[in-house]
Amino acid sequence: MGLEWTVPSLKHTRKRIASVRNTQQITKAMKMVSAAKLRHAQEAAENARPYGQRLAELLASVSATVGEDIHPFLQPGADAPAEVIVITSDRGLCGGYNTNLIKTTEAFLRSEEGRNATVVTCGRRGDDYFRKHHASSLRERHVNRAGGFDLSLAREVAAKAAERFLSGTAGAVYLVYSQFRSAIAQSPVLVRLLPVEKANRSAADIEYLYEPEPTALLRSLLARHIETKVYQAMLEATASEHGARMTAMDSAARNASDMIDRLTLQMNRARQASITTELMEIVGGAEALKG
């Protein structure tokens, strides 16, 4: 018995058009919400960049003055596996945003630096993935924080990472997050958090007057620098998430419009075929009566 192909009924096609139209309304609403949130998130991320840059320049100058061997954050860590902090979203419907971050993390875990590394997740999507695929490597998880990422969470994550680095549990600490470039462009990046990167020459040449003395100031600046790096990564990730979701929902809304057009054409053809069939039956009946 062969397979039979049946033309969808008019009623079925109308239901599909109504369903797709309802979905389109939802995607348009989600796009508008993401666009509104993106404006605030983009402003916060862009405002944080100059602060982080100036802090890094000041840290470079102070560390060059007192020497980079005076604090353990500036020295190579213990001979222990690295730790990677992965910042993903709590929700989906944002295209390949989370997938790209997970791929970047997986590539690091397969590298020489990431061998036997432990994972700290910030965001439900990353936590769900690594609990399923790398449960033995998952050290810590941060999800369901009301209002999304905030400074208190950044301080908590940074403090615990710094504690593990100082104790020798983690030989190095890395951050994986999505760097915001524009509403349609976000790129996953892997940066080292600890030990702190060496000072570049141009930043170290800037002269400052210090109060208190440089050694005490360096300790304070290093702690603030680590918190700032984590918080800035979270701000960049939040803006990237809203941009990715806005783009994904815009694409979904346009695809829904195309599907509605195709279904409408299909419905019109089916209706035309139905009318033609009815006319044929009427003509056939009239011819039969004549005979």
GUVEX-309822 format. One record per residue: x, y, z of N, C-alpha, C, O in turn; residue in one letter. Coordinates in steps of 0.1 Angstrom, whole numbers, plus 5000, padded with zeros to 4 digits. Layout:
% GUVEX-309822
XYZXYZXYZXYZA/...
***
This chain:
% GUVEX-309822
500949885000500050005000500950125000501750145009M/500750214990501650334989501150444998500050445003G/502050545000501750655008500850755000501150774988L/499850805007498950905000499251045005499351065017E/499251134996499451275000498151344999497451344989W/497751415010496451475011496651625012497551675019T/495851705005495851845006495251895019494151855022V/495951985027495352035039494052095037493852175027P/493052075045491752135044491852285047492752335053S/490852355042490752505044490752535059491352625064L/489952455067489852475081491252465088491652535096K/491952355084493252335089494252445086495052485095H/494252485074495152595069494852725077495752795081T/493552755078493152875086493652875100494152975106R/493552755106494052735120495552755121496052825130K/496252705111497752725111498052875109499052925116R/497352945100497653085098497353165111498153245115I/496253135118496053195131497053165141497453255149A/497553045142498553005151499853075149500553125158S/500253085136501553155132501353305135502353365140V/500253355133500053505135500153535150500653635154R/499653445159499753455173501253455177501653525186N/501953355172503353345175504153475170505053515177T/503753525159504353645154504153765164505053845166Q/502953775169502653885179503553865191504053965197Q/503853745195504653715207506153755204506753825212I/506553715192507953745189508153895187509253945191T/507253965182507354115180507354175194508054275196K/506554125203506454185217507854165224508354245231A/508354035222509654005229510754095223511754135230M/510654125210511654205203511654345209512654405212K/510454395211510254535217510854545231511454635235M/510554435239511054435253512554425253513154495261V/513154345245514554335244515254455239516254495244S/514554525230515154655225515154755236516054835237A/514054765244513954855255515054825266515754915271A/515254695269516254655279517654675274518554705281K/517754665261519154675255519654815256520854835259L/518854915255519255055256519955075270520955135271R/519255035280519855045294521054965296522055005302H/521054835291522154745293523354795285524554785290A/523154845273524254895265524855025271526155035271Q/524055105277524555225283525455195295526455245298E/524955095303525755045315527054985311528055015317A/527054905300528254835296529254945291530454935294A/528855035283529755135277530255235288531355275287E/529455265298529855355308530955285317531755355323N/530855155318531855085327533255065320534255045327A/533255075307534555055300535655155304536755115307R/535355295304536355385307536855365322538055385325P/535955335331536355305345537355195346538455205352Y/537055085339537954965339539254995333540254945337G/539255075322540555115315541355195324542555175325Q/540855295331541555385339542155315352543255335356R/541355215357541755135368542955055364543855035372L/542854995352543954905348545254995346546354945349A/545155115341546255205339546855235353548155235354E/546055275362546555305376547255185382548255195388L/546655065380547254945386548554915379549454875386L/548654935366549954915359551055005365552154965366A/550655135367551655225372552155195386553255195389S/551155155395551555125409552354995409553354995416V/551954895402552754765402554154785396555054715401S/554254875386555554905381556454975391557654965391A/555855055400556555125410557055035421558255045425T/556254955426556554875438557154735434557654665443V/556954695421557454565417556354465416555454465425G/556354375406555254285404555354155412554454075412E/556454145420556554025428556054045443556353965451D/555454165445555054195459553654145463553354135475I/552854095453551554045456551353925448551653915436H/550653815454550453685447549553695435549653615426P/548653795434547853815423548653845410548053825399F/549853895412550653935400551653825397552353835387L/551653715404552653605402551953485397550753465399Q/552653395390552053275385551453195397551953195408P/550253125394549653055404550252915407551252885401G/549652845416550152715420550052615408549252645399A/550652505409550552395399549352325401549352205406D/548252385397546852325399546052355387546352445379A/544952275384544152305373543552445373543352495384P/543252495362542652625361541152625364540552515365A/540652745366539252755368538652855358539252955355E/537552815352536852905342535452945346534652865350V/535253075346533953125350533153155337533653245329I/532053095335531253105323530053185326529253145334V/529853295318528653375320527753365309527953405298I/526553295311525553275301524253335306524253405316T/523153315299521853375302521053265310521353155310S/520053315317519153235324518053175314517453075317D/517753255304516653215295517253195281518353235277R/516453135272516853105259516153205249516053325252G/515853155237515253245227516153365223515753475221L/517453335223518453445219519453395209520653425209C/518953315200519753265189520953175193520753085202G/522153195188523253115192524153175203525253135204G/523553265211524253335221524953235231526153235233Y/524053155237524653055247525452945241526452905246N/525052905229525752795222527252845219528152765221T/527452965215528753015212529653025224530852995224N/529053065235529753065248530152925252531352905257L/529252835251529552695255530652635246531552565251I/530652665233531652615224533052675228534052605227K/533052805231534352865235534852805248536052775249T/533952775257534452705269534952565267535952515272T/534152495258534652355255535952355248536852265251E/536252455239537552465233538652485243539752435242A/538352565253539352595263539552465272540752435275F/538552395275538652275283539452165276540152075282L/539452165262540252075254541752115252542552045248R/542052245256543352295254544252255265543852195275S/545552285263546552245274546352325286546452275297E/545952455285545752535297544552495304544452505317E/543552445297542252405304542152255308541052215311G/543252185307543152045311542752025326543352085335R/541751945328541251915341540752045348540652045361N/540352145341539852275347538552255353537752175349A/538252335363536952335370536152445364536652545359T/534852435365533852535359533052595369532452525378V/532852735368531952805376530952865367531352945358V/529652845369528652895359527853015365527453005377T/527653115357526753225361525653225350525953275339C/524453175353523453165343522953025342523652935342G/521653015341520952875341521352795328521552675330R/521452855317521752785305523052715305523252595302R/524052785310525452725311525352615322526052515321G/524652645333524652545344523952415339524452305343D/522852425332522152305327523152225318523152105319D/523852295309524752225300525852155308526152035306Y/526552225316527752165323527352065334528151975337F/526152075339525751975349525451845341525651735347R/525151855329524851735321526051675315526251555314K/527051755310528151705302529451715310530351635307H/529551795321530851805328530451815343530951905350H/529651725348529251735362530351725372530351795382A/531351645369532551625378533351755378534151775388S/533351835368534151955368533452085373534052185375S/532152075375531352185379531652215394531252135403L/532152335397532552365411531452445418531152425429R/530952545410530052635417529052685406529352695394E/527852725411526752775402526052895408525852895420R/525652985399524953105403523853125393524053165382H/522553095398521353115389520253175398520353185410V/519253215390518053265397518253385406517653405416N/519253475402519453595410518453695405518453735393R/517553745414516553845410517153965403518054025408A/516554005392517054125385518254095376518754195371G/518753975375519853945367521153975374521253965387G/522253995367523554015373523654145380523154245374F/524354155391524554285398525854285405526654185404D/526254395411527554415417527754315428528954275430L/526754295436526954205447527354065443528153995449S/526654015432527053885426528453885421529253795423L/528853995414530254005409531253995420532253935418A/530954065431531854065442531953925448533053885452R/530853855449530853725455531653625446532453555451E/531453635433532153545423533653575424534453485424V/533953705423535353745423536053705436537253665436A/535453725448536053695461536353545462537353505467A/535353465457535553315458536753265449537553185452K/536753325437537753295427539153335433540153255432A/539253455438540553505444540953415456542153385457A/539953375464540353285475540853155471541853105476E/540253095460540752965455542152985449542952895449R/542353095442543653125436544753135447545853085445F/544453205457545453225468545753095476546853075480L/544753015477544952885484545552785476545952675481S/545752805463546352705454545452605449545852515442G/544152625451543152525446543052545431542852455423T/543152675426543052705412544452765408544852865414A/545052715397546252765393546152895385547052975384G/544952915379544653035371543153045370542452945372A/542653165368541253185367540953255354541553365351V/539953205346539653265333538153305333537353245340Y/537853395324536453445322536053415308536753445299L/534853355306534253345293532953415293532053385301V/532853515284531553595283531453645269532353635261Y/530353715266530153765253530353915253529753985261S/531253965245531554105245530654175235530454135224Q/530054285240529054355232529754445223530554525226F/529354435210529854525199528754615194528954735192R/527654545191526454625186525254535188525354425193S/524054585184522854515186522854385178522154285182A/523654375167523654265159524954185159525154085152I/525854235167527254165168527654155182527854255189A/527854025186528353995199529353885198529053785190Q/530453895204531553785202531953725215532253805225S/531953595216532453535229533953545230534653535221P/534353575242535753595245536253515257535453495266V/537453485257538153415268539253505273540253535266L/539153555286540253645291540653585305539953515312V/541953615308542453565321542253665332542553785330R/541653615342541353705354542553705364542953805369L/543053585367544153565376545153465371544653365365L/546453485372547053605377546853725368546553715356P/546853845374546553965366547653985356548853965358V/547154035344548154055333549254155336548954245344E/550354125330551554215333551154355328550454375318K/551754455334551554595330552154625317553354585314A/551454695308552054745295552854865298552554945307N/553854895289554755005292554155145292554455225300R/553255165282552655295281551855335294551855445298S/551055225299550355255311551255275323550855355332A/552355205324553255215335553955345336554455385346A/554055415324554855535324554055655329554555765331D/552755635332551955745337552255775351552355675359I/552555895355552955925369551755975377550956045373E/551755915390550655945399551255985412552355945416Y/550456055420550856085434549955995442548755985441L/550555915451549855805458549555845473550355905480Y/548355805477547955825491546955715493545855725488E/547155615502548355595510549555545502549655565490P/550455475509551755435503551455325492550455255494E/552355315482552055235470551655085474550855025467P/552355025484552154885487550654865491550054765487T/550254945501548854935505547854965494546754895493A/548155065486547255095475547154985465546154955460L/548354915463548354805453547354695457546654635449L/547354655470546454555475545054595473544254505469R/544654715476543354765474542954765459541854725455S/543854815451543554815436543354685430542554665421L/544154585434544054455429542754385432542054325423L/542254405444540954355447539854425440538954355435A/539954555438538954625431539054595416537954585409R/540254565411540454535397539754405393539054395383H/539854305402539254175399537754185400537054125391I/537154255409535754275410535254345398534254315392E/535954455393535554525382535554445369534654455361T/536554365367536654275356535454185355534854165344K/535054125366533954035367532654105364531754065356V/532454225371531254295369531154355355530054355349Y/532254395349532254445335531854335326531154355316Q/532354215328532054095320530554075321529854035311A/529954085332528554065334527654165327526654135321M/528154295327527454405320527454375305526554395298L/528654335300528854315286527954195282527354195271E/527854095291527053975288525554005287524853955279A/525154095297523754135297523354205284522254175278T/524154305280523854375268523854285256523054295247A/524854195256524954095244523654005244523153975233S/523253965255522053875256520853945250520153895242E/520554075254519454145249519554175234518554165227H/520754205230520954225216520754105207520154105197G/521253985212521053865205519553825205519053775195A/518853845216517453815217516653905207515753855201R/516954025207516254125198516454075184515454075176M/517654045180517954005166517253875163516653855152T/517253775173516553645170515053665169514453595160A/514453745177513053765177512653845164511553815158M/513453935159513154005147513253905135512353915126D/514153815135514253715125513053615125512553585115S/512653585138511453495139510253565134509353495128A/510053695137508853765132508853775117507753755111A/509953795111510053795096509753655090509153645080R/510253555096510053415092508553385093507953315084N/507853435104506453415105505653485094504653425089A/506153605090505453675079505553595067504553585059S/506753545064506853455052506053335052505453295042D/505953275064505053155065503553185063502853105057M/503153295069501753345067501453365052500353325047I/502453425045502153445031502053315023501253295015D/502953215027502853085020501553015023500952955014R/501153015036499952955040498753015034497752955030L/498753155032497653225026497553185011496353165006T/498653175004498653124990498052984989497252954980L/498552904999498052764999496552755001495852684995Q/496052845011494652845014493852895002492752844999M/494352994995493553044983493552944972492552934965N/494652874970494652764960493652654963492852604955R/493652614976492652514981491252564979490352484975A/490952684982489652744980489252744966488052714962R/490152784957489852794943489552654937488752634929Q/490352554942490152414938488752364943488052294936A/488352404955487052364960485952424952484952364949S/486152554948485052624940484952554926483852534921I/486152524920486152464907485452324908484752294899T/485752254918485052114920483552134921482852054915T/483152234929481652254930481052284917479952244914E/481752374909481152414896481052294887480052274880L/482152214887482152094879480952004883480351944874M/480651984896479551904900478251954896477351884892E/478152094896476852154892476652134877475552104873I/477752164869477552144855477251994851476451964843V/477951904858477751764856476251724859475651644852G/475751774870474351744874473351804864472351734860G/473651924859472751984849472751904836471751884830A/473951854832474051774819473251644821472651594812E/473351584833472651464836471151484835470451394830A/470651594840469251624839468751634825467651604822L/469651694817469251714803469151584796468251564787K/470051494799470051364793468851274797468651164793G/
***
